[in-house]
Amino acid sequence: MKQLFEIEIDSPEILDEFRELARKYQLSYREWKLAKSENPSPSGDPFFDNPENVKEILRRKKEIEIGSVESVKLSQEAIKKLFGAT
């Protein structure tokens, strides 16, 4: 009976240990690279698949870093008015 072992890991050290164990016990295994997503969201939010959205976020981040924007603190009343709550 053939068994399949599957391991998905980013750590080269752990992967090397797995390979060594497989050789020691004469187990066959296959390796393949998984495609890395360019999406920075851990949940894969499709918002970040749009390059324009990412570009805008990076532009705003840069503005914050160089100090060309000023933060504003809104009162509770202003927040309610902004969101249409009465």
LINBEL-V937280 format. One record per residue. N is the residue number from 1. PHI is phi in degrees with one decimal (999 if undefined). OMEGA is omega in degrees with one decimal (* if undefined). BURIAL is + if it has 16 or more other ideal C-beta (glycine too) atoms within 10 Angstrom, else -. Layout:
BEGIN
n = [N	N]
phi = [PHI	PHI]
omega = [OMEGA	OMEGA]
burial = [BURIAL	BURIAL]
END
This chain:
BEGIN
n = [1	2	3	4	5	6	7	8	9	10	11	12	13	14	15	16	17	18	19	20	21	22	23	24	25	26	27	28	29	30	31	32	33	34	35	36	37	38	39	40	41	42	43	44	45	46	47	48	49	50	51	52	53	54	55	56	57	58	59	60	61	62	63	64	65	66	67	68	69	70	71	72	73	74	75	76	77	78	79	80	81	82	83	84	85	86]
phi = [999	-91.2	-111.4	-113.4	-111.4	-124.8	-136.1	-125.0	-150.4	-94.6	-83.6	-62.3	-63.9	-66.6	-63.2	-62.5	-63.9	-61.6	-60.0	-63.0	-62.4	-62.5	-66.3	-59.3	-97.8	53.3	-96.3	-91.9	-153.2	-121.2	-121.8	-152.4	-85.6	-89.4	-69.4	-88.4	-80.3	-80.5	-70.0	-75.9	-79.9	-59.4	-90.1	74.1	-53.1	-63.7	-53.3	-82.0	-75.8	-84.7	-59.3	-66.7	-64.3	-64.4	-59.6	-66.0	-61.5	-64.7	-62.7	-67.1	-61.2	-63.4	-60.0	-65.0	-62.7	-88.7	79.2	-89.6	-124.4	-122.8	-80.2	-128.2	-100.4	-92.3	-74.1	-58.7	-64.8	-64.5	-64.9	-61.3	-64.7	-61.3	-93.6	77.3	-83.1	-101.8]
omega = [-177.8	177.3	179.1	175.0	-179.9	178.3	176.7	-173.6	176.1	-175.5	179.1	-179.1	-179.5	178.4	176.9	178.0	177.9	179.3	-179.7	177.2	-179.9	177.9	-178.4	-177.8	177.4	177.1	176.1	178.7	176.8	177.2	170.9	-179.8	174.7	178.1	177.7	177.9	175.6	-179.1	-177.4	-178.1	177.5	-179.4	-179.8	-179.1	-176.8	176.1	-176.1	175.6	178.9	-177.6	179.1	177.8	179.7	179.0	179.9	178.1	179.9	177.8	-179.4	177.7	179.7	177.8	179.1	-177.7	-179.3	175.2	-178.8	175.5	-178.9	179.2	-179.9	177.4	-179.2	174.9	178.0	179.7	178.9	178.4	178.8	179.9	-179.8	-178.4	174.8	177.2	179.6	*]
burial = [-	-	-	-	-	-	-	-	-	-	-	-	-	-	-	-	-	+	-	-	-	-	-	-	-	-	-	-	-	-	-	-	-	-	-	-	-	-	-	-	-	-	-	-	-	-	-	+	-	-	-	-	-	-	-	-	-	-	-	-	-	-	-	-	-	-	-	-	-	-	-	-	-	-	-	-	-	-	-	-	-	-	-	-	-	-]
END
